[in-house]
Amino acid sequence: MQPAAETSEQVNTIFGRPSLIFFTELDDLALRETLYANNLLDELAAQQYGVALAMLDLSDERAAVVRQLNARGIRTIGWLLLPPGEGFWFNLQNYPQAIERYRAFRDWVQLNQLHFDAVGLDIEPPVSEVSHIQQWNLKDFVRRIRLASENVLYPAARAAYTDLVAEIHQDGYEVHTYQLPLLADDRRAGTTLVQRALDIIDLPADVEVLMCYSSLPVEQLNNDLGGALIASYGPDADGIGVGSVGGRTMLDIVGEGLPPLPWEAIERDLLLAAQYTDTIYLFSLEGFIERGLLPRLASLRWDNEPSLILPRRVLVSVLRSVLLVVLLATRFSRILIAWLGWVIAIVLLFQRVRQRWRERGKQVS
């Protein structure tokens, strides 16, 4: 029987901090070498850090690594991904492959008698669209939202993914979803337009992690959003993703990756995220190791006050307000047009009546 994993609340009580879970995208050989070097497994267990393993393959070597994590009681999340040719992340376009991937993962777990505390579903736009999305301006985004109603994949994909979540629950796993923060704007407006525009999907999860990375390839902002996404979207999040700390990413494969943040920015983002959630995902484990940041993380004072860059928070707030107006206008456009038609009819009727009264007045005089 595998040792029981600590809950987020227990970890928070013991360490005075949120539960910290590291993403890792390392392949089998690099993952094994990394975990076995410098007593890393012992440190992960001692600090009660969790690990979200990218399921790049379902090999015997990866099963051996999971057994080592299980033996030390390290919280382990199966971060499901597709092969490169099928698009890596889950979205509206590849839901049949996502279902098959989970079932293959489940069979592999049962065959090897492994233990996972949760299954992670990474919901992101199709790889083929990522480079185009990075180049969008506001006009492009509005145009895409306007055309989103024509996305016929959404109903079938939503039903299939919802059934998949239920199936994962029936198999005894928690479900963690890794979502773009824009999903919260879609909910706030009561629409599904952002989802249809980006080919993503809102799912019922036990822990919904909003990926609020401050790392951004924009030189004018020094590649750092200054924690503005965390401050803005934090109240809507079950969990928050913090990064990028470095390491090889899927974005490096499909296009321009995210620049690594300095420790000071990572510390700020961690302290900010801790104000809103008791579950923080960090990208990535290999980045923290390469840069020697694990000792700093272990000694972080979680009662310190984070310093927020106010202009960037204002920028994000303004952009979210503009997006909200666009979404609401799209949602109520038919109603607005109908009411506008009535208003125009009333105005024309009033003008006609007024003109008749004037004509009668002239006749009397």
KELO-271688 format. One record per residue (C-alpha): residue number from 1; residue in three letters; z, x, y. Coordinates in pm, 1 decimal. Layout:
BEGIN
+-----+-----+----------+----------+----------+
|   k |   r |        Z |        X |        Y |
+-----+-----+----------+----------+----------+
| NUM | ALA |        Z |        X |        Y |
...
+-----+-----+----------+----------+----------+
***
This chain:
BEGIN
+-----+-----+----------+----------+----------+
|   k |   r |        Z |        X |        Y |
+-----+-----+----------+----------+----------+
|   1 | MET |      0.0 |      0.0 |      0.0 |
|   2 | GLN |    -99.1 |    134.9 |    342.0 |
|   3 | PRO |    169.2 |    191.1 |    606.1 |
|   4 | ALA |    189.5 |    -84.4 |    862.4 |
|   5 | ALA |     39.2 |      1.1 |   1199.6 |
|   6 | GLU |    243.3 |    -31.7 |   1514.3 |
|   7 | THR |    154.0 |   -321.1 |   1741.0 |
|   8 | SER |     67.7 |   -260.9 |   2107.3 |
|   9 | GLU |    404.4 |   -406.5 |   2210.4 |
|  10 | GLN |    595.7 |   -172.7 |   1976.5 |
|  11 | VAL |    408.1 |    133.6 |   2099.2 |
|  12 | ASN |    469.3 |     29.7 |   2458.7 |
|  13 | THR |    841.7 |    -10.2 |   2390.1 |
|  14 | ILE |    875.3 |    326.4 |   2216.0 |
|  15 | PHE |    671.5 |    539.3 |   2455.2 |
|  16 | GLY |    696.1 |    345.3 |   2780.6 |
|  17 | ARG |    318.5 |    324.9 |   2797.5 |
|  18 | PRO |     30.2 |    108.1 |   2673.9 |
|  19 | SER |   -120.7 |    147.9 |   2329.2 |
|  20 | LEU |   -392.4 |    416.5 |   2358.5 |
|  21 | ILE |   -699.2 |    409.5 |   2133.4 |
|  22 | PHE |   -961.8 |    684.4 |   2135.9 |
|  23 | PHE |  -1329.2 |    613.7 |   2081.8 |
|  24 | THR |  -1505.1 |    881.1 |   1876.3 |
|  25 | GLU |  -1875.9 |    906.8 |   1796.0 |
|  26 | LEU |  -1856.9 |   1226.9 |   1590.5 |
|  27 | ASP |  -2058.5 |   1249.8 |   1270.0 |
|  28 | ASP |  -1885.4 |   1314.6 |    938.0 |
|  29 | LEU |  -1878.5 |   1695.3 |    946.4 |
|  30 | ALA |  -1777.5 |   1725.3 |   1312.4 |
|  31 | LEU |  -1519.7 |   1447.3 |   1274.4 |
|  32 | ARG |  -1355.4 |   1611.5 |    975.0 |
|  33 | GLU |  -1348.4 |   1953.2 |   1143.2 |
|  34 | THR |  -1206.3 |   1805.8 |   1463.8 |
|  35 | LEU |   -931.6 |   1604.3 |   1298.4 |
|  36 | TYR |   -822.0 |   1888.3 |   1072.0 |
|  37 | ALA |   -821.1 |   2153.1 |   1346.5 |
|  38 | ASN |   -507.4 |   2238.3 |   1547.8 |
|  39 | ASN |   -293.6 |   1980.4 |   1365.7 |
|  40 | LEU |   -474.0 |   1697.6 |   1546.8 |
|  41 | LEU |   -393.4 |   1442.0 |   1277.4 |
|  42 | ASP |    -24.3 |   1519.1 |   1315.6 |
|  43 | GLU |    -47.2 |   1483.2 |   1693.1 |
|  44 | LEU |   -228.8 |   1150.5 |   1671.9 |
|  45 | ALA |     43.9 |   1025.0 |   1438.2 |
|  46 | ALA |    330.5 |   1164.1 |   1646.4 |
|  47 | GLN |    197.7 |   1011.2 |   1969.5 |
|  48 | GLN |     94.0 |    691.7 |   1787.0 |
|  49 | TYR |   -256.8 |    707.4 |   1928.1 |
|  50 | GLY |   -520.1 |    486.9 |   1769.4 |
|  51 | VAL |   -874.5 |    587.4 |   1677.2 |
|  52 | ALA |  -1187.4 |    370.2 |   1699.0 |
|  53 | LEU |  -1430.6 |    530.0 |   1455.1 |
|  54 | ALA |  -1799.0 |    474.6 |   1524.3 |
|  55 | MET |  -1937.8 |    354.3 |   1191.4 |
|  56 | LEU |  -2253.7 |    564.0 |   1216.3 |
|  57 | ASP |  -2267.1 |    573.8 |    837.4 |
|  58 | LEU |  -2070.8 |    444.3 |    540.8 |
|  59 | SER |  -2041.7 |    766.0 |    345.6 |
|  60 | ASP |  -1789.0 |    909.4 |    103.1 |
|  61 | GLU |  -1707.1 |   1178.2 |    360.1 |
|  62 | ARG |  -1616.6 |    918.9 |    623.1 |
|  63 | ALA |  -1408.7 |    730.9 |    368.7 |
|  64 | ALA |  -1211.8 |   1053.4 |    304.6 |
|  65 | VAL |  -1139.7 |   1083.1 |    676.7 |
|  66 | VAL |  -1019.1 |    722.4 |    694.1 |
|  67 | ARG |   -784.4 |    789.0 |    402.1 |
|  68 | GLN |   -628.9 |   1075.2 |    596.8 |
|  69 | LEU |   -578.8 |    848.7 |    898.1 |
|  70 | ASN |   -429.4 |    578.7 |    674.8 |
|  71 | ALA |   -194.3 |    826.2 |    507.0 |
|  72 | ARG |    -44.9 |    916.9 |    845.9 |
|  73 | GLY |    -18.0 |    557.7 |    965.1 |
|  74 | ILE |   -270.2 |    611.2 |   1245.7 |
|  75 | ARG |   -404.4 |    285.7 |   1384.4 |
|  76 | THR |   -773.6 |    274.7 |   1286.8 |
|  77 | ILE |  -1044.1 |     46.2 |   1425.4 |
|  78 | GLY |  -1385.1 |     17.4 |   1262.3 |
|  79 | TRP |  -1622.3 |     38.9 |   1559.3 |
|  80 | LEU |  -1938.6 |   -116.9 |   1417.3 |
|  81 | LEU |  -2273.6 |     23.8 |   1526.8 |
|  82 | LEU |  -2628.7 |     -9.2 |   1402.1 |
|  83 | PRO |  -2865.5 |    274.8 |   1309.3 |
|  84 | PRO |  -3070.9 |    411.0 |   1604.4 |
|  85 | GLY |  -3383.1 |    225.8 |   1497.8 |
|  86 | GLU |  -3197.4 |   -106.5 |   1514.1 |
|  87 | GLY |  -3051.9 |    -53.2 |   1860.2 |
|  88 | PHE |  -2696.0 |     88.6 |   1819.2 |
|  89 | TRP |  -2510.2 |   -194.4 |   1996.3 |
|  90 | PHE |  -2495.3 |   -564.2 |   1916.5 |
|  91 | ASN |  -2679.7 |   -814.5 |   2136.8 |
|  92 | LEU |  -2886.9 |  -1130.6 |   2125.4 |
|  93 | GLN |  -3186.2 |   -953.2 |   1976.5 |
|  94 | ASN |  -3024.8 |   -803.3 |   1666.2 |
|  95 | TYR |  -2763.7 |  -1053.4 |   1546.1 |
|  96 | PRO |  -2904.1 |  -1070.1 |   1188.3 |
|  97 | GLN |  -2861.8 |   -691.5 |   1157.4 |
|  98 | ALA |  -2510.7 |   -714.4 |   1306.0 |
|  99 | ILE |  -2405.2 |   -960.9 |   1035.6 |
| 100 | GLU |  -2551.7 |   -742.3 |    762.1 |
| 101 | ARG |  -2377.9 |   -437.5 |    909.9 |
| 102 | TYR |  -2036.5 |   -600.3 |    900.8 |
| 103 | ARG |  -2080.6 |   -714.0 |    540.4 |
| 104 | ALA |  -2191.0 |   -366.0 |    434.4 |
| 105 | PHE |  -1883.3 |   -225.4 |    612.7 |
| 106 | ARG |  -1654.8 |   -476.1 |    437.2 |
| 107 | ASP |  -1798.1 |   -391.4 |     95.3 |
| 108 | TRP |  -1759.7 |    -18.6 |    166.6 |
| 109 | VAL |  -1397.1 |    -67.8 |    272.0 |
| 110 | GLN |  -1316.6 |   -265.2 |    -42.4 |
| 111 | LEU |  -1496.6 |    -19.0 |   -268.3 |
| 112 | ASN |  -1304.1 |    276.1 |   -123.2 |
| 113 | GLN |   -972.7 |     87.9 |    -82.1 |
| 114 | LEU |   -944.4 |    171.4 |    288.2 |
| 115 | HIS |   -735.7 |     12.5 |    559.6 |
| 116 | PHE |   -857.3 |    -82.8 |    908.5 |
| 117 | ASP |   -638.6 |   -257.0 |   1164.1 |
| 118 | ALA |   -930.2 |   -418.8 |   1346.7 |
| 119 | VAL |  -1306.5 |   -443.4 |   1364.3 |
| 120 | GLY |  -1470.4 |   -351.9 |   1694.5 |
| 121 | LEU |  -1789.8 |   -526.8 |   1805.7 |
| 122 | ASP |  -1976.4 |   -338.4 |   2077.8 |
| 123 | ILE |  -2175.4 |   -589.8 |   2285.6 |
| 124 | GLU |  -2428.1 |   -425.1 |   2516.0 |
| 125 | PRO |  -2786.8 |   -482.8 |   2633.5 |
| 126 | PRO |  -3067.7 |   -363.2 |   2407.7 |
| 127 | VAL |  -3126.3 |     12.5 |   2415.6 |
| 128 | SER |  -3484.6 |    -49.1 |   2528.5 |
| 129 | GLU |  -3350.9 |   -225.5 |   2838.9 |
| 130 | VAL |  -3075.4 |     19.2 |   2937.2 |
| 131 | SER |  -3294.5 |    260.8 |   3134.1 |
| 132 | HIS |  -3459.3 |    -30.0 |   3318.0 |
| 133 | ILE |  -3124.0 |   -192.5 |   3402.2 |
| 134 | GLN |  -2994.8 |    132.9 |   3551.6 |
| 135 | GLN |  -3282.8 |    117.4 |   3801.1 |
| 136 | TRP |  -3236.7 |   -247.6 |   3902.0 |
| 137 | ASN |  -3160.2 |   -339.0 |   4260.4 |
| 138 | LEU |  -3015.7 |   -672.1 |   4374.4 |
| 139 | LYS |  -3362.7 |   -827.0 |   4394.4 |
| 140 | ASP |  -3439.0 |   -730.2 |   4033.4 |
| 141 | PHE |  -3105.9 |   -871.4 |   3915.6 |
| 142 | VAL |  -3161.7 |  -1203.3 |   4095.8 |
| 143 | ARG |  -3510.2 |  -1228.6 |   3945.2 |
| 144 | ARG |  -3374.6 |  -1160.8 |   3596.6 |
| 145 | ILE |  -3105.0 |  -1425.8 |   3638.0 |
| 146 | ARG |  -3365.6 |  -1673.8 |   3758.8 |
| 147 | LEU |  -3565.0 |  -1617.6 |   3439.1 |
| 148 | ALA |  -3257.4 |  -1615.8 |   3214.4 |
| 149 | SER |  -3282.3 |  -1986.6 |   3131.9 |
| 150 | GLU |  -3593.6 |  -1904.8 |   2928.1 |
| 151 | ASN |  -3394.7 |  -1686.0 |   2684.9 |
| 152 | VAL |  -3432.5 |  -1897.9 |   2372.6 |
| 153 | LEU |  -3236.0 |  -1653.0 |   2154.7 |
| 154 | TYR |  -2902.3 |  -1736.5 |   2316.3 |
| 155 | PRO |  -2800.5 |  -2056.6 |   2126.8 |
| 156 | ALA |  -2880.2 |  -1918.4 |   1781.6 |
| 157 | ALA |  -2721.8 |  -1579.6 |   1854.2 |
| 158 | ARG |  -2405.5 |  -1736.8 |   1998.5 |
| 159 | ALA |  -2361.6 |  -1954.9 |   1688.9 |
| 160 | ALA |  -2427.1 |  -1660.9 |   1453.6 |
| 161 | TYR |  -2184.3 |  -1424.5 |   1630.2 |
| 162 | THR |  -1916.7 |  -1694.1 |   1650.6 |
| 163 | ASP |  -1948.3 |  -1745.8 |   1275.3 |
| 164 | LEU |  -1929.1 |  -1368.1 |   1228.4 |
| 165 | VAL |  -1599.9 |  -1350.8 |   1418.8 |
| 166 | ALA |  -1462.8 |  -1630.0 |   1198.7 |
| 167 | GLU |  -1577.4 |  -1441.7 |    887.9 |
| 168 | ILE |  -1404.8 |  -1121.4 |   1006.1 |
| 169 | HIS |  -1084.4 |  -1317.2 |   1067.7 |
| 170 | GLN |  -1105.6 |  -1470.9 |    719.2 |
| 171 | ASP |  -1126.4 |  -1117.8 |    578.4 |
| 172 | GLY |   -794.7 |  -1037.9 |    747.4 |
| 173 | TYR |   -906.0 |   -826.1 |   1044.2 |
| 174 | GLU |   -840.0 |   -851.3 |   1415.8 |
| 175 | VAL |  -1156.6 |   -858.8 |   1625.9 |
| 176 | HIS |  -1188.5 |   -633.4 |   1929.7 |
| 177 | THR |  -1495.1 |   -676.8 |   2148.0 |
| 178 | TYR |  -1619.9 |   -414.8 |   2392.8 |
| 179 | GLN |  -1780.3 |   -599.8 |   2681.9 |
| 180 | LEU |  -1942.0 |   -530.9 |   3017.6 |
| 181 | PRO |  -1716.2 |   -638.1 |   3307.2 |
| 182 | LEU |  -1994.9 |   -865.3 |   3436.2 |
| 183 | LEU |  -1901.3 |  -1107.4 |   3160.0 |
| 184 | ALA |  -1596.2 |  -1203.4 |   3369.6 |
| 185 | ASP |  -1826.4 |  -1300.4 |   3658.5 |
| 186 | ASP |  -2027.8 |  -1523.5 |   3427.8 |
| 187 | ARG |  -1707.7 |  -1700.5 |   3322.1 |
| 188 | ARG |  -1581.6 |  -1730.3 |   3678.2 |
| 189 | ALA |  -1899.9 |  -1909.4 |   3780.6 |
| 190 | GLY |  -1902.0 |  -2125.6 |   3467.5 |
| 191 | THR |  -2246.0 |  -2001.2 |   3365.2 |
| 192 | THR |  -2412.4 |  -1807.5 |   3084.4 |
| 193 | LEU |  -2677.7 |  -1660.1 |   3311.5 |
| 194 | VAL |  -2553.8 |  -1300.6 |   3306.6 |
| 195 | GLN |  -2537.7 |  -1314.0 |   2928.1 |
| 196 | ARG |  -2889.2 |  -1452.4 |   2899.5 |
| 197 | ALA |  -3020.5 |  -1204.3 |   3156.6 |
| 198 | LEU |  -2871.1 |   -899.3 |   2982.9 |
| 199 | ASP |  -2900.3 |  -1023.0 |   2621.8 |
| 200 | ILE |  -2522.4 |  -1004.4 |   2570.1 |
| 201 | ILE |  -2283.0 |  -1266.2 |   2435.2 |
| 202 | ASP |  -1933.3 |  -1392.9 |   2512.0 |
| 203 | LEU |  -1726.3 |  -1403.3 |   2191.9 |
| 204 | PRO |  -1379.5 |  -1530.5 |   2097.9 |
| 205 | ALA |  -1189.4 |  -1207.5 |   2026.4 |
| 206 | ASP |   -828.4 |  -1112.7 |   1961.9 |
| 207 | VAL |   -864.8 |   -832.5 |   2216.2 |
| 208 | GLU |  -1150.8 |   -832.9 |   2463.9 |
| 209 | VAL |  -1189.5 |   -485.6 |   2612.9 |
| 210 | LEU |  -1371.1 |   -470.9 |   2947.1 |
| 211 | MET |  -1538.9 |   -131.8 |   2979.4 |
| 212 | CYS |  -1436.9 |    -39.1 |   3333.8 |
| 213 | TYR |  -1556.3 |    321.4 |   3340.0 |
| 214 | SER |  -1529.1 |    485.8 |   3681.5 |
| 215 | SER |  -1785.8 |    742.7 |   3573.8 |
| 216 | LEU |  -2115.9 |    656.8 |   3738.6 |
| 217 | PRO |  -2429.3 |    873.6 |   3787.3 |
| 218 | VAL |  -2438.1 |    819.1 |   4165.0 |
| 219 | GLU |  -2407.4 |   1140.7 |   4365.4 |
| 220 | GLN |  -2335.2 |    953.7 |   4690.6 |
| 221 | LEU |  -2006.9 |    836.0 |   4532.5 |
| 222 | ASN |  -1936.4 |   1174.1 |   4372.7 |
| 223 | ASN |  -2008.0 |   1010.2 |   4034.0 |
| 224 | ASP |  -1678.0 |    823.6 |   4061.5 |
| 225 | LEU |  -1616.4 |    455.4 |   4139.9 |
| 226 | GLY |  -1257.5 |    541.1 |   4221.2 |
| 227 | GLY |  -1095.5 |    292.6 |   3984.5 |
| 228 | ALA |  -1254.6 |      0.3 |   4169.5 |
| 229 | LEU |  -1377.1 |   -172.9 |   3852.0 |
| 230 | ILE |  -1031.2 |   -155.7 |   3694.4 |
| 231 | ALA |   -863.7 |   -292.4 |   4007.9 |
| 232 | SER |  -1117.5 |   -574.6 |   4036.7 |
| 233 | TYR |  -1159.1 |   -678.1 |   3672.6 |
| 234 | GLY |   -815.7 |   -579.3 |   3540.7 |
| 235 | PRO |   -661.8 |   -928.3 |   3581.2 |
| 236 | ASP |   -935.2 |  -1069.8 |   3354.2 |
| 237 | ALA |   -896.3 |   -812.8 |   3075.0 |
| 238 | ASP |   -706.4 |   -816.1 |   2745.7 |
| 239 | GLY |   -781.1 |   -445.2 |   2715.4 |
| 240 | ILE |   -952.6 |   -192.3 |   2941.6 |
| 241 | GLY |  -1191.8 |     90.2 |   2856.0 |
| 242 | VAL |  -1141.8 |    410.4 |   3058.3 |
| 243 | GLY |  -1391.1 |    699.8 |   3079.3 |
| 244 | SER |  -1596.4 |    899.0 |   3065.2 |
| 245 | VAL |  -1406.3 |   1211.6 |   2967.3 |
| 246 | GLY |  -1705.2 |   1379.9 |   2809.2 |
| 247 | GLY |  -1843.4 |   1425.2 |   2462.5 |
| 248 | ARG |  -2176.1 |   1319.8 |   2317.4 |
| 249 | THR |  -2252.8 |    956.4 |   2393.6 |
| 250 | MET |  -2509.6 |    704.3 |   2278.7 |
| 251 | LEU |  -2640.6 |    704.0 |   2634.5 |
| 252 | ASP |  -2729.0 |   1072.0 |   2592.3 |
| 253 | ILE |  -2965.2 |    961.8 |   2317.1 |
| 254 | VAL |  -3130.3 |    671.2 |   2498.6 |
| 255 | GLY |  -3134.0 |    816.2 |   2849.5 |
| 256 | GLU |  -2906.9 |    947.0 |   3119.0 |
| 257 | GLY |  -2545.5 |    972.4 |   3007.9 |
| 258 | LEU |  -2228.3 |    935.1 |   3211.6 |
| 259 | PRO |  -2089.1 |   1238.7 |   3394.4 |
| 260 | PRO |  -1736.2 |   1340.6 |   3288.2 |
| 261 | LEU |  -1455.2 |   1264.6 |   3532.7 |
| 262 | PRO |  -1193.8 |   1520.8 |   3637.9 |
| 263 | TRP |   -842.0 |   1480.2 |   3500.9 |
| 264 | GLU |   -714.7 |   1346.9 |   3835.6 |
| 265 | ALA |   -959.8 |   1054.8 |   3815.6 |
| 266 | ILE |   -874.3 |    986.1 |   3450.8 |
| 267 | GLU |   -502.5 |    986.8 |   3534.4 |
| 268 | ARG |   -563.0 |    743.3 |   3821.7 |
| 269 | ASP |   -763.7 |    509.4 |   3598.7 |
| 270 | LEU |   -502.7 |    516.7 |   3321.6 |
| 271 | LEU |   -222.0 |    431.9 |   3563.9 |
| 272 | LEU |   -431.5 |    152.8 |   3715.8 |
| 273 | ALA |   -523.0 |      8.5 |   3376.1 |
| 274 | ALA |   -158.3 |     13.1 |   3267.1 |
| 275 | GLN |    -79.9 |   -231.0 |   3548.3 |
| 276 | TYR |   -296.3 |   -496.3 |   3379.7 |
| 277 | THR |   -291.3 |   -439.7 |   3003.3 |
| 278 | ASP |   -100.6 |   -289.2 |   2712.4 |
| 279 | THR |   -420.8 |   -183.2 |   2531.4 |
| 280 | ILE |   -633.7 |     98.5 |   2674.7 |
| 281 | TYR |   -937.4 |    248.3 |   2505.5 |
| 282 | LEU |  -1035.6 |    602.1 |   2607.9 |
| 283 | PHE |  -1377.7 |    759.6 |   2580.4 |
| 284 | SER |  -1372.2 |    991.3 |   2409.1 |
| 285 | LEU |  -1146.0 |   1176.4 |   2162.9 |
| 286 | GLU |  -1386.5 |   1469.3 |   2142.6 |
| 287 | GLY |  -1402.3 |   1487.9 |   2521.4 |
| 288 | PHE |  -1023.7 |   1509.6 |   2550.9 |
| 289 | ILE |  -1015.4 |   1783.8 |   2287.8 |
| 290 | GLU |  -1301.7 |   1988.7 |   2432.8 |
| 291 | ARG |  -1140.0 |   1985.9 |   2775.9 |
| 292 | GLY |   -786.6 |   2043.1 |   2651.9 |
| 293 | LEU |   -654.0 |   1720.6 |   2805.0 |
| 294 | LEU |   -436.9 |   1591.1 |   2520.3 |
| 295 | PRO |   -124.5 |   1779.0 |   2642.3 |
| 296 | ARG |   -172.9 |   1631.8 |   2990.8 |
| 297 | LEU |   -208.5 |   1285.0 |   2843.5 |
| 298 | ALA |    108.5 |   1326.6 |   2638.3 |
| 299 | SER |    306.2 |   1432.6 |   2947.0 |
| 300 | LEU |    162.1 |   1169.0 |   3182.0 |
| 301 | ARG |    426.9 |    991.4 |   3390.3 |
| 302 | TRP |    337.2 |    625.8 |   3353.1 |
| 303 | ASP |    569.9 |    518.3 |   3633.9 |
| 304 | ASN |    364.7 |    708.6 |   3894.9 |
| 305 | GLU |    166.9 |    507.2 |   4148.4 |
| 306 | PRO |   -214.3 |    541.1 |   4122.8 |
| 307 | SER |   -417.6 |    622.9 |   4431.1 |
| 308 | LEU |   -707.8 |    381.8 |   4477.7 |
| 309 | ILE |  -1015.4 |    462.7 |   4688.7 |
| 310 | LEU |  -1018.7 |    155.9 |   4914.9 |
| 311 | PRO |  -1383.9 |    163.6 |   5037.1 |
| 312 | ARG |  -1511.0 |    159.2 |   4678.2 |
| 313 | ARG |  -1282.7 |   -129.4 |   4590.2 |
| 314 | VAL |  -1421.4 |   -319.5 |   4890.7 |
| 315 | LEU |  -1774.6 |   -236.7 |   4775.4 |
| 316 | VAL |  -1711.3 |   -378.8 |   4428.4 |
| 317 | SER |  -1545.3 |   -689.7 |   4576.1 |
| 318 | VAL |  -1843.4 |   -752.1 |   4803.8 |
| 319 | LEU |  -2091.6 |   -709.3 |   4518.4 |
| 320 | ARG |  -1891.3 |   -948.0 |   4298.9 |
| 321 | SER |  -1884.1 |  -1204.7 |   4579.9 |
| 322 | VAL |  -2260.9 |  -1182.0 |   4621.7 |
| 323 | LEU |  -2307.4 |  -1220.2 |   4246.2 |
| 324 | LEU |  -2076.1 |  -1522.9 |   4242.6 |
| 325 | VAL |  -2280.1 |  -1691.3 |   4516.9 |
| 326 | VAL |  -2603.0 |  -1622.7 |   4326.4 |
| 327 | LEU |  -2460.3 |  -1759.9 |   4001.2 |
| 328 | LEU |  -2315.4 |  -2070.3 |   4165.0 |
| 329 | ALA |  -2638.5 |  -2134.1 |   4352.8 |
| 330 | THR |  -2829.2 |  -2110.1 |   4026.5 |
| 331 | ARG |  -2580.6 |  -2331.7 |   3844.5 |
| 332 | PHE |  -2586.0 |  -2607.4 |   4106.3 |
| 333 | SER |  -2946.0 |  -2563.5 |   4222.0 |
| 334 | ARG |  -3068.1 |  -2890.8 |   4067.8 |
| 335 | ILE |  -2776.6 |  -3084.7 |   4211.9 |
| 336 | LEU |  -2827.9 |  -2920.9 |   4549.7 |
| 337 | ILE |  -3196.8 |  -3001.6 |   4545.0 |
| 338 | ALA |  -3123.9 |  -3363.4 |   4451.3 |
| 339 | TRP |  -2868.1 |  -3400.5 |   4731.9 |
| 340 | LEU |  -3099.3 |  -3222.3 |   4972.7 |
| 341 | GLY |  -3366.6 |  -3477.3 |   4887.3 |
| 342 | TRP |  -3127.2 |  -3761.4 |   4973.7 |
| 343 | VAL |  -3026.4 |  -3590.6 |   5297.8 |
| 344 | ILE |  -3389.1 |  -3546.1 |   5399.7 |
| 345 | ALA |  -3463.6 |  -3911.1 |   5314.6 |
| 346 | ILE |  -3166.7 |  -4031.1 |   5522.5 |
| 347 | VAL |  -3269.0 |  -3811.1 |   5816.7 |
| 348 | LEU |  -3626.2 |  -3941.2 |   5802.5 |
| 349 | LEU |  -3501.9 |  -4301.6 |   5779.2 |
| 350 | PHE |  -3271.5 |  -4246.9 |   6076.6 |
| 351 | GLN |  -3556.8 |  -4098.4 |   6280.5 |
| 352 | ARG |  -3779.9 |  -4392.4 |   6191.4 |
| 353 | VAL |  -3516.1 |  -4649.4 |   6290.7 |
| 354 | ARG |  -3449.6 |  -4461.7 |   6612.4 |
| 355 | GLN |  -3819.1 |  -4454.4 |   6693.0 |
| 356 | ARG |  -3845.7 |  -4836.8 |   6640.2 |
| 357 | TRP |  -3549.8 |  -4897.4 |   6869.5 |
| 358 | ARG |  -3719.7 |  -4687.6 |   7135.3 |
| 359 | GLU |  -4043.4 |  -4884.8 |   7095.2 |
| 360 | ARG |  -3853.6 |  -5217.2 |   7125.2 |
| 361 | GLY |  -3677.3 |  -5088.9 |   7432.1 |
| 362 | LYS |  -4008.0 |  -5007.6 |   7597.6 |
| 363 | GLN |  -4146.7 |  -5354.0 |   7512.0 |
| 364 | VAL |  -3843.7 |  -5530.5 |   7664.0 |
| 365 | SER |  -3864.1 |  -5330.2 |   7983.2 |
+-----+-----+----------+----------+----------+
***
